[in-house]
Amino acid sequence: MNPVFRAASESATDMWVMGAMTAVFLAFFIGWTLWAWWPSNRQQMVDAARIPLDDDGE
């Protein structure tokens, strides 16, 4: 068997791990995005966005 085909078949057996990790990271990203855009977090995000613009003499 061609070594390239052998390597491809060996890596293809573990692709379910990559698919599961992609699903986990996608779910985490969607959750994080929803949390950031949730209306109850609006003031916290506005305050965080103003930090670089605040000049409090430090």
PDB file of N, CA, C, O and CB in Angstrom:
ATOM      1  N   MET A   1       0.851  -1.187   0.000  1.00  0.00           N
ATOM      2  CA  MET A   1       0.000   0.000   0.000  1.00  0.00           C
ATOM      3  C   MET A   1       0.889   1.241   0.000  1.00  0.00           C
ATOM      4  O   MET A   1       1.934   1.280   0.651  1.00  0.00           O
ATOM      5  CB  MET A   1      -0.964   0.003   1.230  1.00  0.00           C
ATOM      6  N   ASN A   2       0.460   2.222  -0.725  1.00  0.00           N
ATOM      7  CA  ASN A   2       1.156   3.492  -0.821  1.00  0.00           C
ATOM      8  C   ASN A   2       1.209   4.140   0.567  1.00  0.00           C
ATOM      9  O   ASN A   2       0.186   4.195   1.249  1.00  0.00           O
ATOM     10  CB  ASN A   2       0.459   4.428  -1.849  1.00  0.00           C
ATOM     11  N   PRO A   3       2.379   4.633   1.001  1.00  0.00           N
ATOM     12  CA  PRO A   3       2.483   5.253   2.329  1.00  0.00           C
ATOM     13  C   PRO A   3       1.573   6.470   2.495  1.00  0.00           C
ATOM     14  O   PRO A   3       1.105   6.744   3.600  1.00  0.00           O
ATOM     15  CB  PRO A   3       3.915   5.661   2.590  1.00  0.00           C
ATOM     16  N   VAL A   4       1.326   7.185   1.434  1.00  0.00           N
ATOM     17  CA  VAL A   4       0.447   8.353   1.521  1.00  0.00           C
ATOM     18  C   VAL A   4      -0.984   7.909   1.815  1.00  0.00           C
ATOM     19  O   VAL A   4      -1.670   8.501   2.648  1.00  0.00           O
ATOM     20  CB  VAL A   4       0.500   9.180   0.209  1.00  0.00           C
ATOM     21  N   PHE A   5      -1.428   6.859   1.119  1.00  0.00           N
ATOM     22  CA  PHE A   5      -2.776   6.341   1.350  1.00  0.00           C
ATOM     23  C   PHE A   5      -2.904   5.740   2.742  1.00  0.00           C
ATOM     24  O   PHE A   5      -3.949   5.861   3.381  1.00  0.00           O
ATOM     25  CB  PHE A   5      -3.134   5.295   0.294  1.00  0.00           C
ATOM     26  N   ARG A   6      -1.840   5.091   3.213  1.00  0.00           N
ATOM     27  CA  ARG A   6      -1.855   4.509   4.558  1.00  0.00           C
ATOM     28  C   ARG A   6      -1.977   5.622   5.613  1.00  0.00           C
ATOM     29  O   ARG A   6      -2.755   5.501   6.560  1.00  0.00           O
ATOM     30  CB  ARG A   6      -0.567   3.662   4.804  1.00  0.00           C
ATOM     31  N   ALA A   7      -1.218   6.684   5.445  1.00  0.00           N
ATOM     32  CA  ALA A   7      -1.290   7.811   6.394  1.00  0.00           C
ATOM     33  C   ALA A   7      -2.667   8.464   6.349  1.00  0.00           C
ATOM     34  O   ALA A   7      -3.211   8.850   7.383  1.00  0.00           O
ATOM     35  CB  ALA A   7      -0.196   8.861   6.082  1.00  0.00           C
ATOM     36  N   ALA A   8      -3.221   8.584   5.166  1.00  0.00           N
ATOM     37  CA  ALA A   8      -4.547   9.187   5.045  1.00  0.00           C
ATOM     38  C   ALA A   8      -5.607   8.321   5.714  1.00  0.00           C
ATOM     39  O   ALA A   8      -6.506   8.846   6.371  1.00  0.00           O
ATOM     40  CB  ALA A   8      -4.902   9.406   3.571  1.00  0.00           C
ATOM     41  N   SER A   9      -5.515   7.008   5.559  1.00  0.00           N
ATOM     42  CA  SER A   9      -6.512   6.132   6.185  1.00  0.00           C
ATOM     43  C   SER A   9      -6.371   6.119   7.702  1.00  0.00           C
ATOM     44  O   SER A   9      -7.369   6.015   8.416  1.00  0.00           O
ATOM     45  CB  SER A   9      -6.385   4.709   5.640  1.00  0.00           C
ATOM     46  N   GLU A  10      -5.140   6.222   8.201  1.00  0.00           N
ATOM     47  CA  GLU A  10      -4.940   6.269   9.655  1.00  0.00           C
ATOM     48  C   GLU A  10      -5.476   7.567  10.247  1.00  0.00           C
ATOM     49  O   GLU A  10      -6.060   7.560  11.330  1.00  0.00           O
ATOM     50  CB  GLU A  10      -3.453   6.117   9.994  1.00  0.00           C
ATOM     51  N   SER A  11      -5.284   8.673   9.549  1.00  0.00           N
ATOM     52  CA  SER A  11      -5.763   9.946  10.080  1.00  0.00           C
ATOM     53  C   SER A  11      -7.279  10.057   9.945  1.00  0.00           C
ATOM     54  O   SER A  11      -7.915  10.746  10.741  1.00  0.00           O
ATOM     55  CB  SER A  11      -5.082  11.117   9.362  1.00  0.00           C
ATOM     56  N   ALA A  12      -7.863   9.398   8.962  1.00  0.00           N
ATOM     57  CA  ALA A  12      -9.308   9.464   8.769  1.00  0.00           C
ATOM     58  C   ALA A  12     -10.062   8.754   9.878  1.00  0.00           C
ATOM     59  O   ALA A  12     -11.222   9.079  10.131  1.00  0.00           O
ATOM     60  CB  ALA A  12      -9.683   8.868   7.434  1.00  0.00           C
ATOM     61  N   THR A  13      -9.441   7.802  10.541  1.00  0.00           N
ATOM     62  CA  THR A  13     -10.132   7.091  11.620  1.00  0.00           C
ATOM     63  C   THR A  13     -10.295   7.970  12.850  1.00  0.00           C
ATOM     64  O   THR A  13     -11.171   7.715  13.676  1.00  0.00           O
ATOM     65  CB  THR A  13      -9.373   5.819  11.988  1.00  0.00           C
ATOM     66  N   ASP A  14      -9.475   8.990  12.987  1.00  0.00           N
ATOM     67  CA  ASP A  14      -9.560   9.876  14.152  1.00  0.00           C
ATOM     68  C   ASP A  14     -10.276  11.189  13.848  1.00  0.00           C
ATOM     69  O   ASP A  14     -10.255  12.104  14.671  1.00  0.00           O
ATOM     70  CB  ASP A  14      -8.173  10.170  14.672  1.00  0.00           C
ATOM     71  N   MET A  15     -10.891  11.291  12.712  1.00  0.00           N
ATOM     72  CA  MET A  15     -11.568  12.533  12.342  1.00  0.00           C
ATOM     73  C   MET A  15     -12.786  12.821  13.207  1.00  0.00           C
ATOM     74  O   MET A  15     -13.209  13.974  13.289  1.00  0.00           O
ATOM     75  CB  MET A  15     -11.981  12.479  10.896  1.00  0.00           C
ATOM     76  N   TRP A  16     -13.357  11.829  13.846  1.00  0.00           N
ATOM     77  CA  TRP A  16     -14.508  12.078  14.716  1.00  0.00           C
ATOM     78  C   TRP A  16     -14.092  12.970  15.887  1.00  0.00           C
ATOM     79  O   TRP A  16     -14.897  13.753  16.391  1.00  0.00           O
ATOM     80  CB  TRP A  16     -15.104  10.740  15.237  1.00  0.00           C
ATOM     81  N   VAL A  17     -12.832  12.852  16.318  1.00  0.00           N
ATOM     82  CA  VAL A  17     -12.348  13.708  17.406  1.00  0.00           C
ATOM     83  C   VAL A  17     -12.324  15.160  16.937  1.00  0.00           C
ATOM     84  O   VAL A  17     -12.753  16.059  17.661  1.00  0.00           O
ATOM     85  CB  VAL A  17     -10.932  13.263  17.879  1.00  0.00           C
ATOM     86  N   MET A  18     -11.826  15.382  15.736  1.00  0.00           N
ATOM     87  CA  MET A  18     -11.788  16.742  15.205  1.00  0.00           C
ATOM     88  C   MET A  18     -13.199  17.298  15.011  1.00  0.00           C
ATOM     89  O   MET A  18     -13.442  18.478  15.265  1.00  0.00           O
ATOM     90  CB  MET A  18     -11.023  16.772  13.877  1.00  0.00           C
ATOM     91  N   GLY A  19     -14.121  16.456  14.566  1.00  0.00           N
ATOM     92  CA  GLY A  19     -15.501  16.902  14.412  1.00  0.00           C
ATOM     93  C   GLY A  19     -16.139  17.253  15.739  1.00  0.00           C
ATOM     94  O   GLY A  19     -16.863  18.244  15.843  1.00  0.00           O
ATOM     95  N   ALA A  20     -15.873  16.440  16.761  1.00  0.00           N
ATOM     96  CA  ALA A  20     -16.424  16.714  18.090  1.00  0.00           C
ATOM     97  C   ALA A  20     -15.841  18.003  18.664  1.00  0.00           C
ATOM     98  O   ALA A  20     -16.565  18.795  19.267  1.00  0.00           O
ATOM     99  CB  ALA A  20     -16.147  15.536  19.042  1.00  0.00           C
ATOM    100  N   MET A  21     -14.545  18.218  18.484  1.00  0.00           N
ATOM    101  CA  MET A  21     -13.931  19.446  18.989  1.00  0.00           C
ATOM    102  C   MET A  21     -14.459  20.670  18.252  1.00  0.00           C
ATOM    103  O   MET A  21     -14.641  21.726  18.858  1.00  0.00           O
ATOM    104  CB  MET A  21     -12.409  19.374  18.858  1.00  0.00           C
ATOM    105  N   THR A  22     -14.704  20.541  16.956  1.00  0.00           N
ATOM    106  CA  THR A  22     -15.276  21.648  16.198  1.00  0.00           C
ATOM    107  C   THR A  22     -16.660  21.990  16.723  1.00  0.00           C
ATOM    108  O   THR A  22     -17.001  23.164  16.865  1.00  0.00           O
ATOM    109  CB  THR A  22     -15.343  21.306  14.704  1.00  0.00           C
ATOM    110  N   ALA A  23     -17.463  20.965  17.014  1.00  0.00           N
ATOM    111  CA  ALA A  23     -18.807  21.195  17.548  1.00  0.00           C
ATOM    112  C   ALA A  23     -18.739  21.862  18.922  1.00  0.00           C
ATOM    113  O   ALA A  23     -19.530  22.760  19.215  1.00  0.00           O
ATOM    114  CB  ALA A  23     -19.585  19.868  17.640  1.00  0.00           C
ATOM    115  N   VAL A  24     -17.805  21.432  19.760  1.00  0.00           N
ATOM    116  CA  VAL A  24     -17.657  22.021  21.100  1.00  0.00           C
ATOM    117  C   VAL A  24     -17.252  23.491  20.992  1.00  0.00           C
ATOM    118  O   VAL A  24     -17.832  24.343  21.664  1.00  0.00           O
ATOM    119  CB  VAL A  24     -16.608  21.236  21.933  1.00  0.00           C
ATOM    120  N   PHE A  25     -16.266  23.790  20.156  1.00  0.00           N
ATOM    121  CA  PHE A  25     -15.826  25.178  20.011  1.00  0.00           C
ATOM    122  C   PHE A  25     -16.898  26.054  19.379  1.00  0.00           C
ATOM    123  O   PHE A  25     -17.029  27.225  19.737  1.00  0.00           O
ATOM    124  CB  PHE A  25     -14.560  25.240  19.179  1.00  0.00           C
ATOM    125  N   LEU A  26     -17.661  25.506  18.451  1.00  0.00           N
ATOM    126  CA  LEU A  26     -18.755  26.267  17.848  1.00  0.00           C
ATOM    127  C   LEU A  26     -19.822  26.586  18.896  1.00  0.00           C
ATOM    128  O   LEU A  26     -20.324  27.709  18.947  1.00  0.00           O
ATOM    129  CB  LEU A  26     -19.377  25.483  16.671  1.00  0.00           C
ATOM    130  N   ALA A  27     -20.168  25.611  19.726  1.00  0.00           N
ATOM    131  CA  ALA A  27     -21.155  25.842  20.784  1.00  0.00           C
ATOM    132  C   ALA A  27     -20.641  26.882  21.783  1.00  0.00           C
ATOM    133  O   ALA A  27     -21.399  27.740  22.235  1.00  0.00           O
ATOM    134  CB  ALA A  27     -21.487  24.521  21.511  1.00  0.00           C
ATOM    135  N   PHE A  28     -19.354  26.802  22.126  1.00  0.00           N
ATOM    136  CA  PHE A  28     -18.761  27.778  23.041  1.00  0.00           C
ATOM    137  C   PHE A  28     -18.810  29.184  22.434  1.00  0.00           C
ATOM    138  O   PHE A  28     -19.151  30.146  23.123  1.00  0.00           O
ATOM    139  CB  PHE A  28     -17.304  27.389  23.377  1.00  0.00           C
ATOM    140  N   PHE A  29     -18.473  29.304  21.163  1.00  0.00           N
ATOM    141  CA  PHE A  29     -18.479  30.603  20.493  1.00  0.00           C
ATOM    142  C   PHE A  29     -19.886  31.188  20.436  1.00  0.00           C
ATOM    143  O   PHE A  29     -20.074  32.377  20.694  1.00  0.00           O
ATOM    144  CB  PHE A  29     -17.907  30.477  19.080  1.00  0.00           C
ATOM    145  N   ILE A  30     -20.863  30.369  20.103  1.00  0.00           N
ATOM    146  CA  ILE A  30     -22.243  30.847  20.039  1.00  0.00           C
ATOM    147  C   ILE A  30     -22.720  31.280  21.427  1.00  0.00           C
ATOM    148  O   ILE A  30     -23.371  32.317  21.562  1.00  0.00           O
ATOM    149  CB  ILE A  30     -23.171  29.751  19.468  1.00  0.00           C
ATOM    150  N   GLY A  31     -22.402  30.496  22.454  1.00  0.00           N
ATOM    151  CA  GLY A  31     -22.774  30.863  23.819  1.00  0.00           C
ATOM    152  C   GLY A  31     -22.122  32.156  24.261  1.00  0.00           C
ATOM    153  O   GLY A  31     -22.767  33.005  24.875  1.00  0.00           O
ATOM    154  N   TRP A  32     -20.849  32.307  23.952  1.00  0.00           N
ATOM    155  CA  TRP A  32     -20.115  33.512  24.325  1.00  0.00           C
ATOM    156  C   TRP A  32     -20.691  34.731  23.594  1.00  0.00           C
ATOM    157  O   TRP A  32     -20.826  35.803  24.184  1.00  0.00           O
ATOM    158  CB  TRP A  32     -18.609  33.349  24.006  1.00  0.00           C
ATOM    159  N   THR A  33     -21.027  34.567  22.320  1.00  0.00           N
ATOM    160  CA  THR A  33     -21.614  35.660  21.548  1.00  0.00           C
ATOM    161  C   THR A  33     -22.976  36.056  22.107  1.00  0.00           C
ATOM    162  O   THR A  33     -23.273  37.243  22.242  1.00  0.00           O
ATOM    163  CB  THR A  33     -21.744  35.264  20.075  1.00  0.00           C
ATOM    164  N   LEU A  34     -23.798  35.072  22.429  1.00  0.00           N
ATOM    165  CA  LEU A  34     -25.114  35.379  23.016  1.00  0.00           C
ATOM    166  C   LEU A  34     -24.964  36.091  24.352  1.00  0.00           C
ATOM    167  O   LEU A  34     -25.700  37.034  24.640  1.00  0.00           O
ATOM    168  CB  LEU A  34     -25.940  34.093  23.199  1.00  0.00           C
ATOM    169  N   TRP A  35     -24.017  35.646  25.167  1.00  0.00           N
ATOM    170  CA  TRP A  35     -23.794  36.301  26.457  1.00  0.00           C
ATOM    171  C   TRP A  35     -23.374  37.760  26.246  1.00  0.00           C
ATOM    172  O   TRP A  35     -23.848  38.652  26.950  1.00  0.00           O
ATOM    173  CB  TRP A  35     -22.718  35.541  27.275  1.00  0.00           C
ATOM    174  N   ALA A  36     -22.490  37.999  25.283  1.00  0.00           N
ATOM    175  CA  ALA A  36     -21.996  39.362  25.050  1.00  0.00           C
ATOM    176  C   ALA A  36     -23.099  40.283  24.537  1.00  0.00           C
ATOM    177  O   ALA A  36     -23.107  41.470  24.864  1.00  0.00           O
ATOM    178  CB  ALA A  36     -20.837  39.342  24.053  1.00  0.00           C
ATOM    179  N   TRP A  37     -24.023  39.764  23.747  1.00  0.00           N
ATOM    180  CA  TRP A  37     -25.080  40.579  23.168  1.00  0.00           C
ATOM    181  C   TRP A  37     -26.361  40.564  23.992  1.00  0.00           C
ATOM    182  O   TRP A  37     -27.343  41.198  23.604  1.00  0.00           O
ATOM    183  CB  TRP A  37     -25.374  40.112  21.776  1.00  0.00           C
ATOM    184  N   TRP A  38     -26.376  39.855  25.119  1.00  0.00           N
ATOM    185  CA  TRP A  38     -27.573  39.802  25.961  1.00  0.00           C
ATOM    186  C   TRP A  38     -27.869  41.192  26.513  1.00  0.00           C
ATOM    187  O   TRP A  38     -26.948  41.869  26.972  1.00  0.00           O
ATOM    188  CB  TRP A  38     -27.394  38.779  27.120  1.00  0.00           C
ATOM    189  N   PRO A  39     -29.117  41.637  26.483  1.00  0.00           N
ATOM    190  CA  PRO A  39     -29.441  43.004  26.903  1.00  0.00           C
ATOM    191  C   PRO A  39     -29.022  43.332  28.342  1.00  0.00           C
ATOM    192  O   PRO A  39     -28.679  44.480  28.625  1.00  0.00           O
ATOM    193  CB  PRO A  39     -30.918  43.228  26.760  1.00  0.00           C
ATOM    194  N   SER A  40     -29.041  42.376  29.234  1.00  0.00           N
ATOM    195  CA  SER A  40     -28.669  42.674  30.620  1.00  0.00           C
ATOM    196  C   SER A  40     -27.173  42.939  30.781  1.00  0.00           C
ATOM    197  O   SER A  40     -26.759  43.459  31.818  1.00  0.00           O
ATOM    198  CB  SER A  40     -29.081  41.528  31.522  1.00  0.00           C
ATOM    199  N   ASN A  41     -26.356  42.598  29.793  1.00  0.00           N
ATOM    200  CA  ASN A  41     -24.907  42.843  29.856  1.00  0.00           C
ATOM    201  C   ASN A  41     -24.503  44.107  29.109  1.00  0.00           C
ATOM    202  O   ASN A  41     -23.314  44.405  29.002  1.00  0.00           O
ATOM    203  CB  ASN A  41     -24.149  41.653  29.288  1.00  0.00           C
ATOM    204  N   ARG A  42     -25.464  44.845  28.595  1.00  0.00           N
ATOM    205  CA  ARG A  42     -25.156  46.005  27.761  1.00  0.00           C
ATOM    206  C   ARG A  42     -24.323  47.047  28.501  1.00  0.00           C
ATOM    207  O   ARG A  42     -23.314  47.511  27.972  1.00  0.00           O
ATOM    208  CB  ARG A  42     -26.437  46.638  27.263  1.00  0.00           C
ATOM    209  N   GLN A  43     -24.718  47.419  29.695  1.00  0.00           N
ATOM    210  CA  GLN A  43     -23.983  48.459  30.418  1.00  0.00           C
ATOM    211  C   GLN A  43     -22.563  48.006  30.749  1.00  0.00           C
ATOM    212  O   GLN A  43     -21.632  48.809  30.695  1.00  0.00           O
ATOM    213  CB  GLN A  43     -24.723  48.838  31.704  1.00  0.00           C
ATOM    214  N   GLN A  44     -22.391  46.760  31.082  1.00  0.00           N
ATOM    215  CA  GLN A  44     -21.058  46.226  31.367  1.00  0.00           C
ATOM    216  C   GLN A  44     -20.163  46.317  30.117  1.00  0.00           C
ATOM    217  O   GLN A  44     -18.984  46.657  30.220  1.00  0.00           O
ATOM    218  CB  GLN A  44     -21.159  44.754  31.854  1.00  0.00           C
ATOM    219  N   MET A  45     -20.722  46.015  28.953  1.00  0.00           N
ATOM    220  CA  MET A  45     -19.950  46.095  27.708  1.00  0.00           C
ATOM    221  C   MET A  45     -19.638  47.551  27.345  1.00  0.00           C
ATOM    222  O   MET A  45     -18.547  47.846  26.857  1.00  0.00           O
ATOM    223  CB  MET A  45     -20.718  45.415  26.556  1.00  0.00           C
ATOM    224  N   VAL A  46     -20.582  48.454  27.579  1.00  0.00           N
ATOM    225  CA  VAL A  46     -20.345  49.875  27.304  1.00  0.00           C
ATOM    226  C   VAL A  46     -19.240  50.392  28.219  1.00  0.00           C
ATOM    227  O   VAL A  46     -18.360  51.128  27.771  1.00  0.00           O
ATOM    228  CB  VAL A  46     -21.649  50.706  27.497  1.00  0.00           C
ATOM    229  N   ASP A  47     -19.276  50.020  29.481  1.00  0.00           N
ATOM    230  CA  ASP A  47     -18.233  50.441  30.422  1.00  0.00           C
ATOM    231  C   ASP A  47     -16.866  49.896  30.010  1.00  0.00           C
ATOM    232  O   ASP A  47     -15.866  50.612  30.083  1.00  0.00           O
ATOM    233  CB  ASP A  47     -18.578  49.975  31.845  1.00  0.00           C
ATOM    234  N   ALA A  48     -16.817  48.644  29.583  1.00  0.00           N
ATOM    235  CA  ALA A  48     -15.553  48.041  29.162  1.00  0.00           C
ATOM    236  C   ALA A  48     -15.024  48.701  27.889  1.00  0.00           C
ATOM    237  O   ALA A  48     -13.813  48.846  27.725  1.00  0.00           O
ATOM    238  CB  ALA A  48     -15.730  46.535  28.939  1.00  0.00           C
ATOM    239  N   ALA A  49     -15.911  49.094  27.003  1.00  0.00           N
ATOM    240  CA  ALA A  49     -15.489  49.747  25.765  1.00  0.00           C
ATOM    241  C   ALA A  49     -14.930  51.142  26.028  1.00  0.00           C
ATOM    242  O   ALA A  49     -14.120  51.637  25.244  1.00  0.00           O
ATOM    243  CB  ALA A  49     -16.657  49.832  24.789  1.00  0.00           C
ATOM    244  N   ARG A  50     -15.344  51.777  27.110  1.00  0.00           N
ATOM    245  CA  ARG A  50     -14.888  53.131  27.417  1.00  0.00           C
ATOM    246  C   ARG A  50     -13.571  53.159  28.189  1.00  0.00           C
ATOM    247  O   ARG A  50     -13.000  54.235  28.369  1.00  0.00           O
ATOM    248  CB  ARG A  50     -15.945  53.854  28.206  1.00  0.00           C
ATOM    249  N   ILE A  51     -13.077  52.032  28.642  1.00  0.00           N
ATOM    250  CA  ILE A  51     -11.853  51.996  29.449  1.00  0.00           C
ATOM    251  C   ILE A  51     -10.673  52.690  28.749  1.00  0.00           C
ATOM    252  O   ILE A  51      -9.995  53.491  29.392  1.00  0.00           O
ATOM    253  CB  ILE A  51     -11.484  50.546  29.766  1.00  0.00           C
ATOM    254  N   PRO A  52     -10.395  52.423  27.463  1.00  0.00           N
ATOM    255  CA  PRO A  52      -9.251  53.102  26.834  1.00  0.00           C
ATOM    256  C   PRO A  52      -9.437  54.611  26.706  1.00  0.00           C
ATOM    257  O   PRO A  52      -8.455  55.343  26.583  1.00  0.00           O
ATOM    258  CB  PRO A  52      -9.001  52.519  25.467  1.00  0.00           C
ATOM    259  N   LEU A  53     -10.660  55.079  26.732  1.00  0.00           N
ATOM    260  CA  LEU A  53     -10.943  56.506  26.549  1.00  0.00           C
ATOM    261  C   LEU A  53     -10.995  57.284  27.854  1.00  0.00           C
ATOM    262  O   LEU A  53     -10.956  58.515  27.849  1.00  0.00           O
ATOM    263  CB  LEU A  53     -12.243  56.676  25.823  1.00  0.00           C
ATOM    264  N   ASP A  54     -11.085  56.571  28.972  1.00  0.00           N
ATOM    265  CA  ASP A  54     -11.164  57.239  30.260  1.00  0.00           C
ATOM    266  C   ASP A  54      -9.785  57.785  30.640  1.00  0.00           C
ATOM    267  O   ASP A  54      -8.785  57.067  30.605  1.00  0.00           O
ATOM    268  CB  ASP A  54     -11.693  56.270  31.348  1.00  0.00           C
ATOM    269  N   ASP A  55      -9.755  59.040  30.993  1.00  0.00           N
ATOM    270  CA  ASP A  55      -8.524  59.682  31.422  1.00  0.00           C
ATOM    271  C   ASP A  55      -8.693  60.103  32.866  1.00  0.00           C
ATOM    272  O   ASP A  55      -9.210  61.180  33.165  1.00  0.00           O
ATOM    273  CB  ASP A  55      -8.169  60.898  30.519  1.00  0.00           C
ATOM    274  N   ASP A  56      -8.249  59.235  33.751  1.00  0.00           N
ATOM    275  CA  ASP A  56      -8.439  59.534  35.174  1.00  0.00           C
ATOM    276  C   ASP A  56      -7.129  59.968  35.831  1.00  0.00           C
ATOM    277  O   ASP A  56      -7.018  59.929  37.056  1.00  0.00           O
ATOM    278  CB  ASP A  56      -9.011  58.311  35.902  1.00  0.00           C
ATOM    279  N   GLY A  57      -6.131  60.383  35.034  1.00  0.00           N
ATOM    280  CA  GLY A  57      -4.911  60.959  35.586  1.00  0.00           C
ATOM    281  C   GLY A  57      -3.882  59.943  36.041  1.00  0.00           C
ATOM    282  O   GLY A  57      -2.914  60.322  36.700  1.00  0.00           O
ATOM    283  N   GLU A  58      -4.043  58.700  35.725  1.00  0.00           N
ATOM    284  CA  GLU A  58      -3.058  57.715  36.163  1.00  0.00           C
ATOM    285  C   GLU A  58      -1.895  57.615  35.193  1.00  0.00           C
ATOM    286  O   GLU A  58      -0.973  56.829  35.414  1.00  0.00           O
ATOM    287  CB  GLU A  58      -3.709  56.357  36.326  1.00  0.00           C
TER     288      GLU A  58
END
